Amino acid sequence: MAEAVLNLHSGGHVVTYDELKAVPVPKAEGRWHPVSHAAVADAVRETLVGAGYVIKDAKHAIARNGQRYFATLELATPLAAGVALAVGVRNSTDKSFPLSFCAGSKVFVCSNLAFRSELLVRRKHTVNGMKAFGTAIGSAVASLTSFKEAEELRIKRMAEMELTPAQSSHVILSAFRRGIISSVQIAAVCDAYENPPHPEFAPRTAWSLFNSFTEVLKPRAISAPQQFVASTIRLNGLMLPEAKDEPQTAA
């Protein structure tokens, strides 16, 4: 089973926690007060552990000479058979994007990640930004139990939702129209759905189709994880429209 490697852009690379701590932080400028990547990682880890969650695995990646950071934390919290709760974190010290935290799921059989906007935190790099981020992720982690229950139900509903060929074709075309997949990826999604690489996704259901999408989108988690997160958030909303999963604007 191949594990996805996290980068922010071409040229990014995975680092250890000690290497993350060694990344320098620029001096504050006016209202902009950058936060070290390690401080963000520590805040998320301490909040999760303090709430009783066990972190099964964590991957850290940096890019742009260490100015951008993205991480995924896999929690030992099952959502369904072969699916666990996951957390995504990002930070920058080049003013490119704010402190961010989101949650979603990881499917073990194909190492796919998918995030949802229901639990999404963004805070600007201001003098009180880290304090506000810490407070916000504390509230977000406190609501992970409710999020977990919602995800369990969501996965169950997709697994029980049988699709006709016309319905699956409509979803794939809609994904293209919404910019979730490119024209080149349409054929790849169709092939992954019609010829599932894993027997778990043989049933003709919304869950199998969802994983066909994330299988094809997986390389995006390597080349542009922030775009990957936005794509999987939109994908969740497409599969179950009433959830209204659309990326939010930065706070």
C-alpha positions in Angstrom: 0.0 0.0 0.0 1.6 3.2 -1.1 1.6 6.2 1.3 1.0 9.7 -0.1 4.0 11.9 0.5 3.2 15.5 1.3 4.6 18.5 -0.5 3.3 22.0 -0.9 4.7 22.6 -4.4 7.2 21.1 -6.7 10.4 21.1 -4.8 8.8 20.6 -1.3 9.9 17.8 0.8 9.0 15.8 3.9 10.9 16.7 7.1 11.3 15.3 10.6 10.0 17.3 13.6 13.5 18.3 14.6 14.1 19.7 11.1 10.8 21.5 11.4 11.9 23.2 14.6 15.1 24.4 12.9 13.2 26.3 10.2 13.8 30.1 10.8 11.0 32.6 11.4 11.1 36.1 9.8 10.8 39.1 12.0 7.3 40.7 12.5 6.4 43.5 10.2 3.6 45.9 11.3 0.5 43.9 11.9 2.0 40.7 10.4 3.4 38.4 13.1 4.5 35.1 11.6 4.4 31.9 13.7 6.9 29.1 13.6 5.8 25.9 11.9 6.9 23.9 15.0 4.7 26.1 17.2 1.7 25.4 15.0 2.5 21.7 15.0 2.9 21.7 18.8 -0.4 23.5 19.4 -2.3 21.0 17.3 -0.6 18.0 18.8 -1.1 19.2 22.4 -4.7 20.1 21.8 -5.5 16.7 20.3 -3.6 14.7 23.0 -5.1 16.8 25.7 -8.5 15.9 24.4 -7.7 12.2 24.6 -7.0 11.5 20.9 -4.1 9.2 20.0 -2.0 10.4 17.0 -1.1 7.2 15.0 1.0 8.9 12.4 2.1 12.4 11.5 3.7 13.7 8.3 5.3 17.2 8.0 6.4 18.8 4.8 7.9 22.2 3.9 8.4 24.1 0.7 9.6 27.4 -0.7 12.8 27.3 1.4 10.8 26.4 4.5 8.4 29.2 4.2 5.3 27.0 3.7 4.3 24.1 5.9 1.6 21.4 5.5 1.0 18.4 7.7 -1.4 15.5 8.1 -2.1 13.7 11.4 -3.8 10.3 11.3 -5.7 9.6 14.5 -6.4 6.2 16.0 -10.1 6.9 15.7 -12.1 4.6 13.3 -14.9 6.1 11.3 -15.8 2.8 9.5 -14.1 -0.4 8.4 -10.7 0.7 7.0 -11.3 4.4 7.5 -9.9 6.7 10.2 -10.2 10.3 11.3 -7.5 12.6 10.0 -6.4 16.2 10.6 -4.7 18.6 8.2 -2.6 21.6 9.2 -0.9 24.3 7.3 1.1 27.5 8.0 3.2 30.0 6.1 5.9 32.6 6.9 5.7 34.3 3.5 2.2 35.8 3.9 0.8 33.3 1.3 -1.9 31.8 3.5 -3.1 31.9 7.2 -2.9 29.4 10.0 -5.3 26.5 9.0 -6.8 23.4 10.6 -9.2 21.0 9.0 -10.5 17.4 9.6 -11.6 14.6 7.4 -11.0 10.9 6.7 -8.3 8.5 5.6 -9.1 5.3 3.7 -6.4 2.8 4.4 -6.9 0.4 1.5 -5.7 3.0 -1.0 -4.1 5.6 1.4 -6.6 8.3 0.3 -7.3 11.4 2.2 -10.4 13.6 2.0 -11.2 16.7 4.0 -14.4 18.5 4.9 -15.3 22.2 5.5 -17.6 21.4 8.5 -14.6 21.5 10.7 -12.3 24.2 9.3 -10.3 26.8 11.2 -8.3 29.8 9.6 -6.6 32.6 11.5 -4.4 35.4 10.2 -0.9 36.0 11.4 -1.5 38.9 13.7 0.0 39.7 17.2 -2.8 37.6 18.7 -3.1 35.2 15.8 -1.6 32.2 17.5 -3.7 32.7 20.6 -6.8 32.9 18.5 -5.7 29.9 16.5 -5.1 27.9 19.7 -8.6 28.8 21.0 -10.2 28.0 17.7 -8.6 24.6 17.3 -9.5 23.9 20.9 -13.1 24.4 20.1 -12.7 22.4 16.8 -11.1 19.5 18.6 -13.8 19.6 21.2 -16.3 19.1 18.4 -14.4 16.3 16.8 -16.7 13.7 18.5 -19.7 15.3 16.8 -17.7 15.5 13.5 -16.8 11.8 13.9 -20.4 10.8 14.3 -21.4 12.9 11.3 -18.6 11.3 9.2 -19.6 7.8 10.2 -23.2 8.5 9.1 -21.9 10.2 5.9 -19.8 7.2 4.9 -22.6 4.7 5.8 -25.0 6.7 3.6 -22.6 6.7 0.6 -21.9 3.0 1.1 -25.6 2.2 1.0 -26.4 4.6 -1.9 -26.5 2.5 -5.1 -25.8 4.4 -8.4 -27.0 3.6 -11.9 -24.6 4.1 -14.7 -26.4 7.3 -15.6 -26.2 8.7 -12.1 -22.4 7.9 -11.8 -21.8 9.6 -15.2 -23.8 12.6 -14.1 -21.7 12.9 -10.9 -18.4 12.6 -12.8 -19.5 15.3 -15.3 -20.6 17.6 -12.5 -17.2 17.2 -10.8 -15.6 18.3 -14.1 -17.9 21.3 -14.4 -17.2 22.4 -10.8 -13.5 22.2 -11.4 -12.9 19.2 -9.0 -11.3 17.2 -11.8 -9.8 18.2 -15.1 -10.9 17.0 -18.5 -7.9 14.7 -18.6 -8.9 13.1 -15.3 -12.5 12.3 -16.4 -11.3 9.1 -18.1 -9.2 8.1 -15.1 -12.1 8.4 -12.7 -14.4 6.4 -15.0 -11.7 3.7 -15.3 -11.2 3.6 -11.5 -14.9 3.3 -11.0 -15.6 0.7 -13.7 -12.5 -1.3 -13.0 -11.9 -0.8 -9.2 -8.3 -1.4 -8.2 -9.5 -2.7 -4.8 -12.3 -5.3 -4.2 -13.7 -3.2 -1.4 -14.9 -0.7 -4.0 -16.6 -3.3 -6.3 -20.2 -2.4 -5.2 -21.7 0.2 -7.5 -22.2 2.8 -4.8 -21.5 6.5 -4.1 -18.8 5.4 -1.7 -17.0 3.4 -4.4 -17.3 6.4 -6.8 -16.1 8.8 -4.1 -12.9 6.6 -3.6 -12.5 6.5 -7.4 -12.2 10.3 -7.3 -9.8 10.4 -4.4 -7.7 7.7 -6.0 -7.3 9.9 -9.1 -6.8 13.1 -7.1 -4.2 11.5 -4.8 -1.2 12.9 -6.8 -2.5 16.4 -6.1 -1.9 15.7 -2.4 1.8 15.4 -3.4 2.1 18.4 -5.7 -0.4 20.9 -4.2 -2.0 19.7 -0.9 -3.9 23.0 -0.3 -5.6 22.5 -3.7 -6.2 18.9 -2.9 -7.9 19.8 0.4 -10.2 22.3 -1.5 -11.0 19.6 -4.1 -11.9 16.9 -1.6 -14.1 19.5 0.3 -16.0 20.2 -3.0 -16.2 16.5 -3.7 -17.9 15.8 -0.4 -20.5 18.4 -1.2 -21.1 17.0 -4.6 -21.6 13.4 -3.3 -24.0 14.6 -0.6 -25.2 18.1 -1.6 -27.2 18.8 1.5 -23.9 19.0 3.4 -22.9 22.1 1.4 -19.2 21.4 1.7 -17.6 24.4 -0.1 -14.2 25.9 0.8 -14.5 28.9 3.0 -12.7 32.2 2.6 -9.8 32.8 4.9 -10.5 34.6 8.1 
